[in-house]
């Protein structure tokens, strides 16, 4: 076979700004990867994560055969056949009973279907037809922040292209461009037009370098800043009366509420001078159009993590900057544009009655610890590194009768807790399709899987066959479920065959402006400054600031993402030499005053600890973080020994909007000591 260059997408899932990739193949071998200059989203860009993806194929650490061990602590892994592994899994599932079987998936099974979610659809379909537990992956990522946005009514976002072309002010509020690097190009384009960029965060992020102004807040105080900005906008009558009257409910109540939240009040809480709060509020209200790009995940980690989304979403409503080019809310992790949707194949109507654990992280942990779930099927996830209060999760997994891990590489959870490990396929070894907020992309199969590696579709089909779920997979080919999901007006009723004929790229039929019809997904159909849903759920009907929990530990711990790491797959990148070398060990950012008080030196070994556990790392003494705050990139397995697993919202609230906001609090106050 002659050498070929094939178009696909990067397998790193930096949504909403996924990158196009050209892959060079010769005689069944991967020669290299590079950015696709004709990809309308990424225009040839491919970051260090994407460049490192070539190291997945042919990696000596890759899992190639099913493995079984007969005791988690003392027994060695032994190679097994697929038949033995699957028969063992089904036998334990039947012995436990369907309601005691849990399924949990991570980005490791979304590497070539992020945005189209075929793997998640099929896993949920399997769980519905069988009647076992299924939990939404959104509860550990963007769901909690989006829950707050949904209460106000602004879930849709404008596109990055709209921002670059039209915004006159861009507020990057907890939105680090390392999480969505393709957005950076459009921020830069806006700046060249004369737009002003403001970064709000708990540290000086990569986004700060592209900003005219940077505000560094105390962690968990974003809601206080939003309330104080609303105080200024209302007090100085900078709001849009006509828009408020026509498209919102609750203005009078909100106005009275924010009158008690002055910039002076907020200044004491957030650690920013009151005059800077006033200036930001005035600039935001008087610059048209102004766009807020809200953080998708990290800024919402905290017991009050949803309230920031609730409050920030009120700002564009007050100044009438919704449904216009360059205004409203910009692209965030997990958001959708107006009109963007897919068809479901999950067979929700077939789900039998049962005792189902809600998609609430705290309840899942309780079900494991209490023995209500005794078989765990983990697909493409390192559960211990993504769940809060990880030692409780570990105790629950220890109680399980069977833990199964499906992945490309051995990870911490599999090594510590799994009884069966199943070898996964990589993104070039299976058919897929990805979707950004604006385009649909084909990801063709280019290579045969090595050794005994199998797709998640094959595994679920084999389990379903053994369990008698005859209609789990009614399609004749791998294209079938994708065609069914894509059969929607948003995609122009795309099929894999049509995508292939079009060169693997199709523009979605969406609006680059969010909520252009000015109709909102709330009970009133308007933006709810006073939220009827919140009141019905027993939550405050007005946006309120809730102080982080009190602690005897002095340093507020936060985590986020960097350009060298994203999510828990590929053993957190440590299986890929390029990423492992770029980010070899956990590093904690700490301010000079905090370091000096503890005898901590730059690059020195440290111990981070609190009432839940401890974790070793190295110190990065830096002025880019404020005194009283420490920060580390997420994904290190020990990080979540420190974080709170308490529920952030009531169980009955977690799936109100069709996604799960059931993230645990992830609060962590810590102490640091030299070691």
N, C-alpha and C positions, 0 to 999 in steps of 0.2 A: 504494500500500500504506500502510495506517495505521501510525503510530508504534507500536513494540512494545518491551516490556521482556522480555529473554530471560535465563534462568538458565544460568550456565556456571561455569567455574573460572578462577582467575588462571593466567596462563601462565608464572609465574616459578619454579615447582618447588622450593618451600622444604620439601621432604619432611622429616619425616613430618607436617607441619602445613600442608597445602595449604589455600588460602582460597577460599571461594565468592564469586562475582561476579555482579552484575546488569548487563546491557549494554543500553543504550538504542539502538535502531536506527530510522531513518526513511528510507524510500525508498532502501534500499541504502547508507545512510551511517551511520557510527558517531557517535552524539551524545555518549556518555560511558559511564563505568564506575563502579561503586561496590560496596561490600561487600554481601553477601547476608545479611540478618539471620536468615533461616531456615536457613542452612547450619549443621548441627550441629557441624562442626569449628571454623569461624571466627566464627560468630555475628555477622556484620556487619563484622568487622575486615578492613581492607585496607591494607597498609602502603604506603610511598612507592614501592616497586617495583611493586606492583599498580596503584597509581594512575597510574604512568607508562606502563603497558602500552597505554593509549589512544593513545600517540604512535607506536606501531608502524604503525597503519593511516593511510595517506595520508602517510607520512613521505617527504620528498623524497630521502633517502639510500637508500631501499629499492631493491634489485635487482629489475628488472622483466622482463629479457630474458636469454636465454643469451648469454654473452660468451666469446669465444675470442681468444687472442693467440698469435702464432707464435714468440715469444721472450720469456722471462720478464723479462729485465732492460731491454731497449731498445724493445720493441714495445708499441704501444698496443692496448688492448682494442678489439675490433670486435663489433658485434651479429651474432648468428648465429641461424639457425632451430633449433628443437628437433631436426629431422631431422639437420642437419649436426653438431650437438653430440653427439648420441647415436651417430651412425655413427662419428665420430672416436673416442669412448670405446671402443666395441666393437672397432674395428680395433686399437687399442693393446692392449686386453685380450687379444685373440687372439694378437697378435704376441708379447706377453710370456709367455703361458702362464698357466694359471689359478693356479698356486701362486705366481706373482710378482705377483698382484693382491691388494692389501690393502684392507679396508674398516674404517673407523673412524668412530664416531658419538659425538655429544655431546648436551647438553641441548637444543640447537637443534631436534632432531627429536622431543623428548619433551614439547614445550610443551603439547600437549593430550592426552597419553596417559601421563603419568608415573604409575607405579603399576600401569598395565595393560600398558605396554611394547609396544604393537602395532607401532610403528615399529622397535623393536629386534628384535622377533620376526621381522618381515618381512625385515629386512636379514640377520639370521642365517639365515633360511630360504633367501634368495637365495644366500648364501655356501655353505650346505650343499649345495644342489642343483647349484651351479656347481662347487664344489670349490676356492674361493679362500680367502684368509685372512680371518678374522673375529676381532676381539679385544673382550673384554668391557669395557664402559665402567666397571665397578665398580673396575677396577684403578687409577683415578686419584682415587678418591673414598673410600668407606667400607670397601672390601674388605679392606685390610690390617688394620685394627683388628678387623673381624669375624672374620678368620682367627684371631687370638688368642683371641677369645671362643669360637669354635668348638672350639678345642683343649680348652678347659675344659668346654664343653658348654652354655653359656648364650647361645644366639643369639636366642631369642624375647625380647620385651620386654613389660612391662605398658604400658597405655595412659596417655596424659596425663590422661584423665578419672579413671582409677583413682588416679593420683598425687594429683590435686587433692582427691579425696574421702577418701583413706585414709592417705596417708603422714604420719608424724610427724617424720621427718627426711628432707630431700632434699639429696643431695650432687651438685651440678652439676660434674662432673669433666671439665673441658675442653669443656663443653657451653655454648656461648654462645647466649643466647636470640635473638640476631640471626639465627641460622641456622634457628631454628624458632620464630617469634614467637608462634604460637598456644599454645605450651606455657606462655608467660609467664602467661597468664590462670589456668592451673591451679596454677602455683607460687604466685601471689598468693592463690588460694582456699585453698590449704593453709596459707599463713601466717596468713590470717584465722582459721583453725581453731586456730592455735597451733603449727603445725609450724615447725621450725627449718630454715633453708636455709644451706648451706655451698657456696661457690664455690672450686674449685681450678683454677688456670690459670697461664699464663705472663705475664699482664697483667691489669689490672683491666678486665674486659669489661663489656658492658651488663648481664650477669647479676649483677655485683657489687652493683649498686644495689638488687637485691631480696634480698640475702643478709644473714644475721646475722653471718657470718664469711667472710673471704676469705684464702686461702692462695696466694701467688704463688711458684711453683716455678721452678727453673732448667729450661730446655727439655730434654726428653728424659729426665726423671728421675721420671716418674710411677710406673714400676715399683718404684723404690726406696721411694717412699712407701707403696705397697700392701704390699710385703714387710714394712716396719717396722710397719704397722698389724696385719698378721697376727702378727708377733712379739709384740705386746702382747696380742692376743686369745688366743693360745695360752698365753703365759706366765702370764697372769692368769686362765686357764681361763674365759674369757667365751664359749667356743664351745658349740655345741649338740651334745652327744654323741649323742643319739638320731638326729638328722637325719644327722650325719656317718656313723654306722654303717649306716644304711639306704640312703642315697642318694648316697654318695660313695665313691671309691676313692683310696687313697694318703695318708690323713691322717698316719700315723706318719712317712712319709718327708717330707711337707711340714713337719710340726712340727719335725723335726730340722733341716731346711733353713732355716726362718725363724728358728730360734734364733740363727743367725749374723748376722742382719740387724736389729740393734737400732735403736731410734729415734736413738741417738747416732751410729751408723754412717750412717743415712739423713740426719740433719741436716747432715752435712758435704757430702753430695752434692746435696741438694735446696735447701739454703739456708733451711730452716725450723727454728726451735728445737725441740729434742727434746720439750720438755714440750707443745708444741702438737700434735705427732704423737701423743703418748700420749693427750692429751685427745680428739682426734678419734677415735682407735681405740676408746676407751672409750664415747664418745657413740654411735658407730655401732653398736657391739655391744650396748649396753644400751637403746637406743631401738627400740621395736617398734611399727609397722613402719618400717624405714629403706629408702630407695630411692636407688640411684646412677643418675644420668642421665649416661651416658658420651658423650663427644664422638664425632662420627661421622667426622670427616675430619682436621681440622687437627692435633689432638693426636697423630695417628698418623704424621705426616710425620717420618721419621727411620729410620735403619737398624734401630733397636730399636723401631720404631713398633708392631709387633704384640705385643710383650711386655707392654705396658700392659694391653691387652685380656685377655691370658692371666692376668695376676696379679689385676687388679681383679675378674674374674669369680669368683675363689676366695673373695672376701670374703663375699658373701651366702650362699655354701655353708657357710662356717665357722659362721655365726651362725644358720643354719636359716631364712633369710628368702628362700626361693625357693618359688614356687607359692602365695603368699599375697597378698591385696589390700594394696597400698601398699608392697610390698617388692620385692626382686630388682632388676632393671635396668629403667630407664625408657626412654621413646621416644628413639631415636637415628636419625640419617640412615641410610636403607636397611634398617632393621629391620622385622620382621614380627611380628604378634601370633599367638597360638596359634590355628591353624586357617586363617590367611590364606594363600591360594594361588591359582594360576591354572592353566589348561590350556595346554600348549605347542603351538605350531604351527610350530616351527622345523625339523621334519623331520631331527632329528639322525641318525636311522637311515639316512638317504639320503646322508650325507656320504661321498664316495669316499675311499679311502686317498690319502695325500699327505704332503708335507713341510710340516707346519704349524708356524708360529711360535707358541709358547705365549703366552697372555695375560699376558705379563710385560714391563713397560715397557722394561726394559733390552734384552730380546731383540728387541723391535720396532725399537728404535733401531738395534741392530746389523744387523738385516736390511735396513734402509734404507741405512745407511752402506756395508754390504758389497755392495749391489746385488742381494740375494736377492729383494727386493720392489722392483719398478720402476714399478708403477702404483698410485696411492693414490686411493681414492674416499673423500672426507671429507664426512660428512653432519652439518651443524649443529654444527661444532666449529672452534675456533681452536686447532689442535694445538700451536702454539709456546707458547701461554700456559698450556697445561695439562700438557704433558710436562716432566719434569725434564731438566736439562742440555740446554736448548733449542738451543744452538748446534750440538750434535751432531745433533739432530733436523733442524735446518735444513740441515746438510751432507748428510744422507740424502735430504731432499726435493729438494735441488739435483741429486742424482744420478738422480732418477726420470725416466723417459721421459714420464710423464703424471701430473699432479696435478689432480684435480677437486674443486671445493668447491661444496657445496650449502648455501645460507644465505639469510637475509632481507637481510643487509647485508654489504658487503665487510668483511673482517677482516684482521688482520695476516698470517696464514698465506696467505690467498688472494691478497692483494696482492703478497706476496713470492714465492710459489712456484707458484700455480695456473696451469695452461694453459687450463682451462675453468672457468667459474663458472656455476652453475645457480640460477635464482631460486626461492626457496621460498615456500610458503604460510604464512600466519600462523594463529594458533589459532582465529580466528573464521571462517576460510575453509575448514575441513575438519572432518569428523566425528571426534569423539574421546570418550574416557572416562578419568577419573582415579580413582585409589583412594588413600585414606588408610589408616591402620591399622584404621579402624573403619567406613568408608563408601565406597560406590561412587557416582560422579557422572557424569552425562551432560554432554558438551560438544558441543552441536549446531552444525552449520554454519549461519552466519547471513549471511555475505557471500560474493559471488563473488570469486574471486582476481583481482587486477588484471593487466592485460596478459598476459604469457606465464608467470606464476607457476604452478607445478604441485606437486602433493603428492609426497612421497617414495614413496608407493604407486604412483603413476602412473609415476614415473621407473624404479623397480625393475621394474615390469611391462613397460615398453618395452625395457629392457635384456634382461630375461629372454626376451622374444619374439624379439629379434634373435639371442640366443645359443641359441635352441632349447629353452629350459627351459619346456616347454608347460604343466606342472602347477604352476608357481610360484604362480599366483593362481587357485585353483579356485572362488572365490566370485563370485557374480553382482553383488554390490553392495559399497559401502564398509562396510556393517554386517557383512558375512560374517566377516572375520577377527576383529573385535571379539566377535561372538557366539561364535565358536569359542574364543577365549581365556577369555571369561567363563563358559563352560559348566563350572562347577565348584561343588561343594557350598558353598564359602566364600561365593560370591555368591548362593546360592540358584538356581544355573543361570540367571543373569540373561541377558537379551537387550537389545539397544538398544531394541527396540519396547516391552519391558516397562518399561525405565527411563523411556522417554518418557511412558508412561502413568502412571507413578508420580511425575511431576513432576521427574524427573531426579535423584532421591536414593534410595538403598537402603542400609540398614544391612547390613553384612557379618555373617555367622554365625561370629563369633569369640569368644574369651574375652578379657576385659579383663585377665586375670591370665596371665602367661607360665608355661609348663610346669605347668599345673594338675594334670596326671596324674603329675607327678614322674618322667617318663620322658624321657631326654635323648639327643640325637643324637650319641652317642659309641659307640665299639666295645663298651664295657661296659654301655651304657644308663644309666650313672650320671654324675654330675659327676666329672670326672677331675682331681683335684688333682695326681696324677701322670698324665701324658698318654701313653697308648699310641701314639696317632697321631704325636705329636711325636717319640717315640723312633724310630718306623719311618721318619720323614722325615729323620732325622739331626739333629734339633733337640733342645734340652734338654727332658727329660721333666718337670722341675719349672720353675715360673716363675722366671726369673733376670733380674737387672738387668745390662744390657750398656751400658757407658759410651759416649756418643757418640764418634765418631772424633776422634782428636787433630788439631789444626790449628795452623798458625802464625798464623792470623787470630784476633783476640781476641773478637769479638762473635758470639753465637749468634743467627742469623737465623731468625725464624718468620713464617708468614703465616696469615691466617684471613679471616673474612667480616665484613661490616658490614651495616647496614640499607639501605644505598644500592646494594649490589652483590651479585650471586649468580650464579656460573658465568660462562661465556664467551660466552653468546649475546647478541644485540643489540649486537655489537661491545663486549662487556663493559659494556653499558648506555650507552656513549658515543654511540650512535646515537639515544638517547632524551633530549631536551633536559632534562627534569627531573632525570634521574640524572646526566647530564653536568655540570649546574650544581652539583649537590649534592656531587659528588666529582670535581673537574675534573682532578686530577693526582695522581701517586703521592706519598704522604706516609709517612715512616718515623718510628715512635715510637722515641725514644732517651732514656735517663735523663739527668738534669741533669749528673751527674758525668762520664759518658761524653762528653756534648756539650762540656762545658767543657774536657776534656782534649784535644779535637780542634779547638777554636776554632769549634765549630758553634753557631749561634744558632737560636732558635725561628723557624720559617718561612723559614729560610735555605736556599739551594740546596746540595745535597750530592751526593757521588758515593759509591756503595756498590760495593765490588769485592772479588773474591777471585781464586783461581787460574783460575777458569773464565771470568770475564767481569766486566762492570761495568754499572752502571745508575744513571741520574740521577733524583733525587727532591728533595723538600723535607723539612726536619726538623720533627718535632713533639716538642719537648723537654717531657717530662712525667714526673711522679712516679708515674704509673700503670703504669710498667714498671720492672723492677729493673735495677740496674747489671749490665752484661755481656750483656744481651739487647736485641735490636732486633726490631721487629715492623712488618709492613705488611699491608694487606689484599691478598688474592690477586687474580689476574686481569690485572694489568699485564703486558704482553707481555715486558718485559725482566726480570721477576722471576726467571724460571726459567733465565736465563743463569747464575745463581749456584748453582743447586741440583744436588745429586748425582744422577746417573742410575743409580747402582749398584743391583743387585737387593737386596731386603731379605730374601727367603726363597727357597729352592731352586725351580727350575722345576717339579719334580714336585709341589710343595706348592700351587701357585697356584690350582688349581681343585678341591681336595679337597672343598670344601663346596658345589659347584655355582655359586659365584660366583668371581670372580678376586680374589685378594689380591696380585696381581703388581705392586703399586705400587713405583716406584723409591724410593730412600731419601729424597730431597728434603733431605738434610742440607745445611746451608750455614753455615759460619763466615765472617764477613766483616770488612772494615774500612770505616770511614766517614771521609770527608774533606770539608771545606768546599770549595766551588768558586766 
